[in-house]
Amino acid sequence: MAITSKEINLSQLDSELGNKGLVADFNDNAKKLILPSEGSDVTEAQLESAIAAHIAQSTEQTIADKLASVGLSVPDLKEALGL
């Protein structure tokens, strides 16, 4: 179990640990609780080390990202809307 106030991207952190499974409680930003899920072999030392090295990547997509995911661009959308 680890407690941190650091910005955490849980799926990214789990990936950095080898996709072994993590669960978290982020209800208190000053005391985010992160622990291995049931059946995970991640040790407390591995978890704390990974959190210390972790730099959370944003999961928010921009409008341009969302349009690109369906093969469009901002100019394409403007043209379609007659703008």
DODREN-235401 format. One record per residue (C-alpha): residue number from 1; residue in one letter; x, y, z. Coordinates in nm, 4 decimals, always signed. Example, Ala and Ser with C-alpha at 12.3 -4.5 7.8 and 13.67 -1.06 7.14 Angstrom:
REM residues 2
1_A_+1.2300_-0.4500_+0.7800
2_S_+1.3670_-0.1060_+0.7140
END
This chain:
REM residues 83
1_M_+0.0000_+0.0000_+0.0000
2_A_+0.1209_+0.3510_-0.0775
3_I_-0.0178_+0.6938_+0.0031
4_T_+0.0739_+0.9936_-0.2108
5_S_-0.0376_+1.3420_-0.3024
6_K_+0.1392_+1.3123_-0.6378
7_E_-0.0603_+1.3295_-0.9628
8_I_-0.1196_+0.9680_-1.0679
9_N_-0.2432_+0.8113_-1.3907
10_L_-0.3396_+0.4703_-1.2508
11_S_-0.3483_+0.2787_-1.5798
12_Q_-0.0115_+0.4261_-1.6776
13_L_+0.1374_+0.3400_-1.3368
14_D_+0.0063_-0.0160_-1.3643
15_S_+0.1619_-0.0428_-1.7103
16_E_+0.4937_+0.0833_-1.5725
17_L_+0.4793_-0.1986_-1.3166
18_G_+0.4101_-0.4649_-1.5812
19_N_+0.0279_-0.4664_-1.5816
20_K_+0.0002_-0.6682_-1.2626
21_G_-0.3071_-0.4882_-1.1305
22_L_-0.3532_-0.1875_-0.9067
23_V_-0.6493_-0.0395_-0.7236
24_A_-0.6775_+0.3075_-0.5784
25_D_-0.8867_+0.5481_-0.3782
26_F_-0.8412_+0.9061_-0.5038
27_N_-1.1171_+1.0633_-0.2902
28_D_-0.8592_+1.2685_-0.0980
29_N_-0.6093_+1.4389_-0.3349
30_A_-0.3643_+1.4880_-0.0484
31_K_-0.3750_+1.1195_+0.0461
32_K_-0.4276_+0.9066_-0.2643
33_L_-0.4253_+0.5395_-0.1635
34_I_-0.2763_+0.2950_-0.4137
35_L_-0.2379_-0.0773_-0.3602
36_P_-0.1894_-0.3974_-0.5585
37_S_-0.5117_-0.5692_-0.6559
38_E_-0.5938_-0.9121_-0.5195
39_G_-0.3616_-1.1717_-0.6721
40_S_-0.1015_-0.9145_-0.7814
41_D_+0.2592_-0.9879_-0.6907
42_V_+0.3676_-0.6220_-0.6808
43_T_+0.5623_-0.5551_-0.3618
44_E_+0.5283_-0.2428_-0.1520
45_A_+0.8873_-0.1493_-0.2413
46_Q_+0.8164_-0.1855_-0.6148
47_L_+0.4990_+0.0208_-0.5818
48_E_+0.6678_+0.3012_-0.3883
49_S_+0.9613_+0.3079_-0.6310
50_A_+0.7273_+0.3209_-0.9312
51_I_+0.5269_+0.6055_-0.7745
52_A_+0.8465_+0.8007_-0.7047
53_A_+0.9518_+0.7688_-1.0706
54_H_+0.6000_+0.8171_-1.2121
55_I_+0.5203_+1.1222_-1.4257
56_A_+0.1488_+1.1100_-1.5005
57_Q_+0.0498_+1.1578_-1.8623
58_S_-0.2803_+1.3339_-1.9249
59_T_-0.5704_+1.1159_-2.0328
60_E_-0.7720_+1.4113_-2.1620
61_Q_-0.8147_+1.4324_-2.5365
62_T_-0.8305_+1.7571_-2.7270
63_I_-1.1029_+1.8202_-2.9817
64_A_-0.8437_+1.7690_-3.2545
65_D_-0.7483_+1.4305_-3.1007
66_K_-1.1119_+1.3211_-3.0917
67_L_-1.1686_+1.4293_-3.4519
68_A_-0.8495_+1.2545_-3.5647
69_S_-0.9701_+0.9304_-3.4046
70_V_-1.2555_+0.9257_-3.6593
71_G_-1.0451_+1.0496_-3.9507
72_L_-1.1376_+1.4181_-3.9410
73_S_-0.9539_+1.7426_-3.8785
74_V_-1.0685_+2.0785_-3.7418
75_P_-1.0706_+2.2294_-4.0956
76_D_-1.2791_+1.9294_-4.2167
77_L_-1.5328_+1.9915_-3.9419
78_K_-1.5480_+2.3645_-4.0131
79_E_-1.6044_+2.2932_-4.3812
80_A_-1.8785_+2.0399_-4.3026
81_L_-2.0507_+2.2955_-4.0801
82_G_-2.0136_+2.5676_-4.3417
83_L_-1.7897_+2.7840_-4.1272
END
